[in-house]
Amino acid sequence: MNEHPEQRFWEIDFLRGLAIIMMIVFHLLYDLTYFGGRNLNLHSGFWLYFGRATATIFIFLVGASLTLSFSRSMKIRNPEQKLYLKYLKRGLKILSWGLIITLTTWIFLRGGFVLFGILHLIGISIILAYPFLKLRYWNLLLGIVIVSLGIYLKNFTFGFHWLVWLGFMPDHFCTVDYFPIFPWFGVVLIGVFFGNLLYPDYTRKFDLWDLYNFDFIGVFCLLGRHSLVIYLIHQPILIILLYLLGSADVGLFVP
């Protein structure tokens, strides 16, 4: 059992690291298709579900990690007002990175630029999820409802843009990264539910061998602990490498 607030749960870092590797693989294939002209089908079959599974792991772990952070803070008796400000600042910081990605993709891509991508979602979710962190089974129910509504909304398009962040997709909407509140905030809440269920009071409720010191596991955990930095830098690195290898057309970056 893990009872010390300063300790980490290796399995959470490992899963996040695994999702990072999956993300890099998927984005490499996406870049080969978008910038390199390769005819890879990423919108159906195995790769479609691979991409969705990658995003689901990331977003689910956002919710689970929030419960760990909250229960650890409760153990060391941080005032709740101070805690809310902590999550507000963290959410705004990640949202700010999302807005930088919006600006960058608008400059270089124009068509298909990121209006509300995964960092926008995570930033907003960290702020919105705070009132739900103490709830238990309600998070599972609400999460399922939000996911179901989001899946339903995907069947329609709308004649306005101002609710695109919620999941009301406009006519002829095109973007390279889209993670609206419906359904994806539901995945966050489901993560909150399982975080509270499996790690109450910052204590692992099940037995698990400590594999952190295994080299293979440790590498994934290291990646998981630095997931935001890797997310921010991996795409420029992939695109530059593809260009240097002659597999990307630099002309596609010119507006």
Sequence and secondary structure as in RCSB ss.txt:
>XXXX:A:sequence
MNEHPEQRFWEIDFLRGLAIIMMIVFHLLYDLTYFGGRNLNLHSGFWLYFGRATATIFIFLVGASLTLSFSRSMK
IRNPEQKLYLKYLKRGLKILSWGLIITLTTWIFLRGGFVLFGILHLIGISIILAYPFLKLRYWNLLLGIVIVSLG
IYLKNFTFGFHWLVWLGFMPDHFCTVDYFPIFPWFGVVLIGVFFGNLLYPDYTRKFDLWDLYNFDFIGVFCLLGR
HSLVIYLIHQPILIILLYLLGSADVGLFVP
>XXXX:A:secstr
    TT   HHHHHHHHHHHHHHHHHHHHHHHHHTT      SSHHHHHHHHHHHHHHHHHHHHHHHHHHHHHHH
TT  HHHHHHHHHHHHHHHHHHHHHHHHHHHHHTSTB  SB HHHHHHHHHHHTGGGTT SHHHHHHHHHHHHHH
HHHTT  BS STTTTTT  BTT  BS B  HHHHHHHHHHHHHHHHHHSGGG  SS     TTSHHHHHHHHHHH
THHHHHHHHHHHHHHHHHHTT S GGGG  
